[in-house]
Amino acid sequence: MTVDPPGSGDYADPTHHGKHAGHEWIHTVSEIIGSLLEAGLPIEFFHEFPLCVWRCLPFAEESESSSAANRLRPGRSWRVKGDSIP
């Protein structure tokens, strides 16, 4: 899937204007973890954070959270208002 046509901004810097299109492949978390388990990798712990370190969606709001995600990577973080993940 083409996500950034040439000349558009990107997730980290909306003012950046690249010369080449960006491409992404969508894989669900269950697809990734399932593939790792099928390959024999023992997964002992998995944890998701409700924050993103860039404004991934236009309606995301800057977070003042003191969660583990902010402690691991201090600075600005964003989350979707009303998100049920604590």
N, C-alpha and C positions, 0 to 999 in steps of 0.2 A: 504494500500500500504506500503510495506517495503521500507524505504528510507535509513537507515543506517545499512548495514550488520555488524555483530559483527567484531570488529577489525578495523573499518574505523573511520576517523575523523568525527566531527560533524560541524554544521554551526557556532558555537561559538568558537570552538577550533579545527582546522584541525589536530592537533597533538594528540588529545584525542583518546584513543582506548578503547571503551566500551566493555563489556562482553555480552550485549544483543542487539538484533536488535531494531531499532527505527521504529515506525509506525506512519503514518499520515493519516488523512481523509481529502480529498479535498472538500471544500464547497465554492461556489461562494459568493461574497458579496451580490448579489441579493437574493440568497437562504437564507442567514442569515437574512438580513433585512426583506425580505418577511415573513419569519417565525415569526419574532418579531412582525411585523404589524398584522399578522393573529392572534397572541395570544393577541392582544389588547394593546400592548405597544405603547404609543404615542412617536414617534421619532420627535424631534423638530430640530435637527441639526445633520448633518453627514459630516465629512471632512476627506479626505485621504491625506497622505503626500507622496511626490515622493521619499522619502529617506527610507533607511533601516539601522538599527543600526549594522548589520553584513553584510559581503560580501556575499549576497544571491546568486549571480550569478558570475561565473568566469570572465565575461567581465564587471562587475560593477566597477565603478571608485570611488575613495574616493572623497567626496564632501566637498567643502569649504563653503557651503550654510549657509546663516543666516536666513533660513526659520524658521517657527514656530516649526517644528519638532526638529531642532537643539537647539532651545531655551528651549524646554520642556525636552530634554535629551541631554545635551551638551556632546561633545566627537566626536569620529569618526563616520562618517555616509557614506553610499554608495548610488550611484544612477546609472542608466543606461544612458550612454552618448547618447544624442540626444532625451531623453525622452521628450515628449511634455507637461508633467505636469509641471507647473511653480513652 
